[in-house]
Amino acid sequence: MSNTSKPATKSGGHVRAKRAPSSMRFGEPSKAALLRRAKAALDEMTVEEDAAITAAARTDPDAQPNLAAKRGRPRSEQPKVAILLRLDPDIVESFKKSGSGWQTRMNAALRKAADLD
């Protein structure tokens, strides 16, 4: 008797095939397949081809970066300083209970206590 395992069978000895995910049923490649294909194409690209594509993109008026669009939060005139501060747990819990923005409210309370407002 061999120790090779047999495929799982249903009644009647037929092996049931797994169904492909719905994204692959009608010839649509999966995201992983598309990524592999893109990486393979990038690996096959020569330095000259890359330079030609980059030069063409730089001269294309529709492909220019939007330098006016800023991402993220606007910079403050008075940026915050990140520090490690050890506080009593009940103080932190009290501010957290008040909901979102608790760190801003804690900052305001410290400003008031320091007579900075």
MIPA-784372 format. One record per residue (C-alpha): residue in one letter; y, z negated, x negated. Coordinates in nm, 4 decimals, always signed. Layout:
+---------+----------+----------+----------+
! residuo !       c2 !       c3 !       c1 !
+---------+----------+----------+----------+
!       A !        Y !        Z !        X !
...
+---------+----------+----------+----------+
***
This chain:
+---------+----------+----------+----------+
! residuo !       c2 !       c3 !       c1 !
+---------+----------+----------+----------+
!       M !  +0.0000 !  +0.0000 !  +0.0000 !
!       S !  +0.3412 !  +0.0957 !  -0.1403 !
!       N !  +0.6499 !  -0.1227 !  -0.1283 !
!       T !  +0.8832 !  +0.1581 !  -0.0256 !
!       S !  +1.0700 !  +0.0760 !  +0.2905 !
!       K !  +1.0526 !  +0.3002 !  +0.5922 !
!       P !  +1.3589 !  +0.4076 !  +0.7883 !
!       A !  +1.4333 !  +0.2162 !  +1.1062 !
!       T !  +1.2674 !  +0.3774 !  +1.4051 !
!       K !  +1.3061 !  +0.3654 !  +1.7784 !
!       S !  +1.0145 !  +0.3755 !  +2.0178 !
!       G !  +0.8092 !  +0.6869 !  +1.9633 !
!       G !  +0.8728 !  +0.6860 !  +1.5892 !
!       H !  +1.1988 !  +0.8838 !  +1.6043 !
!       V !  +1.4748 !  +0.7967 !  +1.3613 !
!       R !  +1.8087 !  +0.7655 !  +1.5335 !
!       A !  +2.0920 !  +0.9332 !  +1.3449 !
!       K !  +2.4225 !  +0.7532 !  +1.3080 !
!       R !  +2.7146 !  +0.9093 !  +1.4938 !
!       A !  +3.0083 !  +1.0165 !  +1.2852 !
!       P !  +3.3402 !  +0.8470 !  +1.3582 !
!       S !  +3.5430 !  +1.0293 !  +1.6228 !
!       S !  +3.7938 !  +1.1470 !  +1.3603 !
!       M !  +3.5173 !  +1.3464 !  +1.1888 !
!       R !  +3.3285 !  +1.4849 !  +1.4882 !
!       F !  +3.5209 !  +1.8077 !  +1.5306 !
!       G !  +3.5602 !  +1.9064 !  +1.1700 !
!       E !  +3.8590 !  +1.6825 !  +1.1052 !
!       P !  +3.8440 !  +1.5377 !  +0.7536 !
!       S !  +3.8741 !  +1.1630 !  +0.7154 !
!       K !  +4.1709 !  +1.0031 !  +0.5429 !
!       A !  +3.9475 !  +0.9197 !  +0.2491 !
!       A !  +3.8358 !  +1.2840 !  +0.2212 !
!       L !  +4.1957 !  +1.4035 !  +0.2328 !
!       L !  +4.2953 !  +1.1525 !  -0.0330 !
!       R !  +4.0072 !  +1.2607 !  -0.2583 !
!       R !  +4.1098 !  +1.6247 !  -0.2132 !
!       A !  +4.4748 !  +1.5478 !  -0.2943 !
!       K !  +4.3803 !  +1.3477 !  -0.6044 !
!       A !  +4.1507 !  +1.6273 !  -0.7230 !
!       A !  +4.4294 !  +1.8840 !  -0.6780 !
!       L !  +4.6693 !  +1.6594 !  -0.8687 !
!       D !  +4.4194 !  +1.6196 !  -1.1523 !
!       E !  +4.3781 !  +1.9983 !  -1.1742 !
!       M !  +4.7546 !  +2.0637 !  -1.1813 !
!       T !  +4.8910 !  +2.1709 !  -1.5180 !
!       V !  +5.2095 !  +2.0338 !  -1.6709 !
!       E !  +5.3725 !  +2.3740 !  -1.6223 !
!       E !  +5.2814 !  +2.3843 !  -1.2507 !
!       D !  +5.4162 !  +2.0322 !  -1.2046 !
!       A !  +5.7424 !  +2.1249 !  -1.3796 !
!       A !  +5.7804 !  +2.4383 !  -1.1639 !
!       I !  +5.7224 !  +2.2440 !  -0.8408 !
!       T !  +5.9655 !  +1.9703 !  -0.9470 !
!       A !  +6.2333 !  +2.2257 !  -1.0421 !
!       A !  +6.1909 !  +2.4071 !  -0.7091 !
!       A !  +6.2208 !  +2.0783 !  -0.5171 !
!       R !  +6.5376 !  +1.9835 !  -0.7039 !
!       T !  +6.7065 !  +2.3115 !  -0.6175 !
!       D !  +6.5999 !  +2.3038 !  -0.2514 !
!       P !  +6.8993 !  +2.1778 !  -0.0459 !
!       D !  +6.6655 !  +2.0480 !  +0.2245 !
!       A !  +6.4706 !  +1.8358 !  -0.0229 !
!       Q !  +6.7594 !  +1.6364 !  -0.1677 !
!       P !  +6.7372 !  +1.2572 !  -0.1534 !
!       N !  +6.9610 !  +1.0823 !  +0.0941 !
!       L !  +7.1567 !  +0.8597 !  -0.1417 !
!       A !  +7.3702 !  +0.7233 !  +0.1421 !
!       A !  +7.0705 !  +0.5640 !  +0.3120 !
!       K !  +7.0217 !  +0.2134 !  +0.1820 !
!       R !  +6.6981 !  +0.0279 !  +0.2247 !
!       G !  +6.6501 !  -0.3416 !  +0.2714 !
!       R !  +6.9028 !  -0.6084 !  +0.3505 !
!       P !  +7.2644 !  -0.5714 !  +0.2399 !
!       R !  +7.3538 !  -0.7679 !  -0.0704 !
!       S !  +7.5496 !  -1.0816 !  -0.0064 !
!       E !  +7.8779 !  -1.1547 !  -0.1799 !
!       Q !  +7.7283 !  -1.4943 !  -0.2574 !
!       P !  +7.3600 !  -1.4326 !  -0.3339 !
!       K !  +7.1255 !  -1.7264 !  -0.2900 !
!       V !  +6.9601 !  -1.8997 !  -0.5837 !
!       A !  +6.5849 !  -1.9495 !  -0.5653 !
!       I !  +6.4835 !  -2.3010 !  -0.6695 !
!       L !  +6.1882 !  -2.5326 !  -0.6357 !
!       L !  +6.2966 !  -2.8263 !  -0.4214 !
!       R !  +6.0726 !  -3.1142 !  -0.3246 !
!       L !  +6.1579 !  -3.2697 !  +0.0121 !
!       D !  +5.9947 !  -3.5238 !  +0.2373 !
!       P !  +5.7459 !  -3.3539 !  +0.4727 !
!       D !  +5.9105 !  -3.4971 !  +0.7861 !
!       I !  +6.2467 !  -3.3411 !  +0.6922 !
!       V !  +6.0914 !  -2.9963 !  +0.6419 !
!       E !  +5.8900 !  -3.0303 !  +0.9638 !
!       S !  +6.2031 !  -3.1255 !  +1.1567 !
!       F !  +6.3822 !  -2.8076 !  +1.0477 !
!       K !  +6.0731 !  -2.5902 !  +1.1034 !
!       K !  +6.0333 !  -2.7245 !  +1.4597 !
!       S !  +6.3733 !  -2.5813 !  +1.5446 !
!       G !  +6.2298 !  -2.2324 !  +1.5019 !
!       S !  +6.3148 !  -1.9226 !  +1.3068 !
!       G !  +6.6076 !  -1.9517 !  +1.0682 !
!       W !  +6.5250 !  -2.3071 !  +0.9669 !
!       Q !  +6.6071 !  -2.2408 !  +0.6005 !
!       T !  +6.9532 !  -2.1129 !  +0.6952 !
!       R !  +7.0123 !  -2.4231 !  +0.9088 !
!       M !  +6.8910 !  -2.6440 !  +0.6229 !
!       N !  +7.1361 !  -2.4667 !  +0.3904 !
!       A !  +7.4189 !  -2.5284 !  +0.6409 !
!       A !  +7.3278 !  -2.8972 !  +0.6661 !
!       L !  +7.3317 !  -2.9292 !  +0.2866 !
!       R !  +7.6695 !  -2.7505 !  +0.2699 !
!       K !  +7.8079 !  -2.9934 !  +0.5285 !
!       A !  +7.6663 !  -3.2957 !  +0.3448 !
!       A !  +7.8178 !  -3.1708 !  +0.0174 !
!       D !  +8.1560 !  -3.1206 !  +0.1926 !
!       L !  +8.1567 !  -2.7483 !  +0.1072 !
!       D !  +8.2487 !  -2.6229 !  +0.4553 !
+---------+----------+----------+----------+
***
